Amino acid sequence: MIQVTKKDAKEPTENLIRRFTRKVQQSGVVAQAKQMQYFEKDVSKRDRRLRAIVRKERKAQKFKKIRLGQK
């Protein structure tokens, strides 16, 4: 998805940059790159969820012991 923008003879550089930026944003290249930057496989998502569940359970047990006056 290469964006080609050619400069006209009397066109200022700022306008060229603005036109190029708009073209890139409309094509969705930047948004797609940002999405793929933090891509996670489904397996790692599942593992992360399981670790979160374990962490919540441990925290709940800790506060339960504190309420009962135990260490």
C-alpha atoms as one frame of an Amber mdcrd trajectory, in Angstrom:
protein
   0.000   0.000   0.000   2.473   2.599  -1.152   1.095   6.125  -1.309   2.474
   8.136  -4.226   2.145  11.901  -4.087   3.815  14.060  -6.714   4.586  17.710
  -6.198   3.133  20.236  -8.631   5.417  22.901 -10.071   4.244  25.812  -7.904
   2.930  23.865  -4.921   4.449  24.687  -1.518   6.074  21.826   0.399   3.633
  22.247   3.315   0.686  21.536   1.015   2.410  18.451  -0.343   3.018  17.130
   3.164  -0.586  17.874   4.143  -1.899  16.081   1.056   0.342  13.082   1.658
  -0.661  12.862   5.328  -4.344  12.992   4.454  -3.912  10.278   1.816  -2.105
   7.983   4.253  -4.733   8.483   6.963  -7.592   7.800   4.553  -5.951   4.609
   3.324  -5.790   3.257   6.898  -2.128   2.215   6.747  -1.218   3.888  10.050
  -4.235   2.472  11.884  -3.461  -1.029  10.658   0.184  -0.738  11.707  -0.834
   0.394  15.200  -3.248  -2.533  15.500  -0.580  -5.056  14.562   1.994  -3.497
  16.891   0.549  -5.222  19.965  -0.836  -8.347  18.287  -1.359 -11.273  20.642
  -2.105 -14.841  19.723  -5.273 -16.402  21.148  -3.205 -18.753  23.314  -1.470
 -15.896  25.088  -4.805 -14.103  25.582  -6.179 -17.213  27.293  -3.099 -17.504
  29.494  -3.368 -13.845  30.460  -7.004 -14.293  31.444  -6.204 -17.358  33.542
  -3.422 -15.496  35.344  -5.822 -12.625  36.049  -8.341 -15.044  37.569  -5.680
 -16.580  39.807  -4.486 -13.122  40.843  -8.046 -12.077  41.775  -8.564 -15.226
  43.845  -5.301 -14.721  45.734  -6.184 -11.097  46.444  -9.644 -12.108  47.710
  -8.108 -14.734  50.017  -5.606 -12.196  51.333  -8.320  -9.676  52.223 -10.456
 -12.410  53.766  -7.583 -13.357  56.085  -7.032  -9.706  56.984 -10.717  -9.310
  57.903 -10.539 -12.410  60.102  -7.445 -11.045  61.857  -5.041 -13.663  60.521
  -1.757 -13.057  58.781
